[in-house]
Amino acid sequence: MRILLRPRTPFLALLLLAPSIPELLTGSTPVSELVANPAGFAVGYALDLGLYGTGALVIREFSVILRKGWASVLLWGAAYGIAEEGFAVHTFFERSGPPVGHLAVYGSAYGVNWLWALELTVFHATYSIALPILLTYLWYPTSRDRRWVDRGGLALLAGVYLAEVGIFGLLVGHGPSPAAFLLFLAVALALVGLGVAVRGDLLHPKPGPTTVGRWTLGLAGALEWVAWSFVLIVATATRLSAWLAAAAIVVANGAALAIVTRHVGALGPQRAQYRFAVGMLIPLFLWDAVVELSIPGILLVAALFAYLLYRMGRTLDRRERGMLPSAAAAGPPSGAP
């Protein structure tokens, strides 16, 4: 594989960020294992790199090759979520216990955990794919419209990703019924096709300046995790219809998209994107401090991410003051993310 970037830091940043946010920051992969079981942690994180990291890199590369924007990234990210949770680790069809918990009953029917499937599809599209790409672009804006790997490298990344999905799918039990498999395969393929078909400037910032403040953008970024927390709470008290819980997920994410598309301007959008990203991550920091506090080292991971956000904010300040090369022209006019 030939990496075309010099230096290669954007490639490595996305490769590491993609698994670190959904796995390390949420506590799904406890960072304490790095000390308690270093060999097991190394193997597990390598597998995460082979799944999340390659998936994010492949999606990012195709968005540049096909000159697509954030709409395509989100659609392909949703297909990624179906592949991981439906075809690889089979949590869409888990009948009890972690990680699905009450959602193995609440919002489940015909052997499928529909609420879990909906939310995890959205979660992977946003937190596992779009957010790591966005953060990488904010750090390295001049590399965003360039190919990062050659054709052989892209084929290798895609091959590693598909091989890991296939191997996990064969090894993990409680898999889908033939009908469920065909249904989710059709949905995933449709999402991939839509990502190819949609305009490159869909969800692109509107002309002019951003017209909302930092708190509104931060709240918009937080809506996805707030909706998910709401679903987890009501799952223990089934008086509320699961259909209404699903509607809450759709409405929350629709509201976030509406705020971004209507109010984020194309004149220097990096600051607005940064505030939206901060809004996405702060609920995870609170989650670690309240829900995952029993996991040794989880607050250290949250503190590290908070520090990286702080440094990123300082870097944006220096760019705006002209102390660093401007990122204003980093995004190609085609609408690529």
Summary of the structure (lengths in Angstrom):
residues: 337
radius of gyration: 19.4
end to end distance: 24.0
largest distance: 58.6
contacts: 1131
relative contact order: 0.15
helix: 69%
strand: 2%
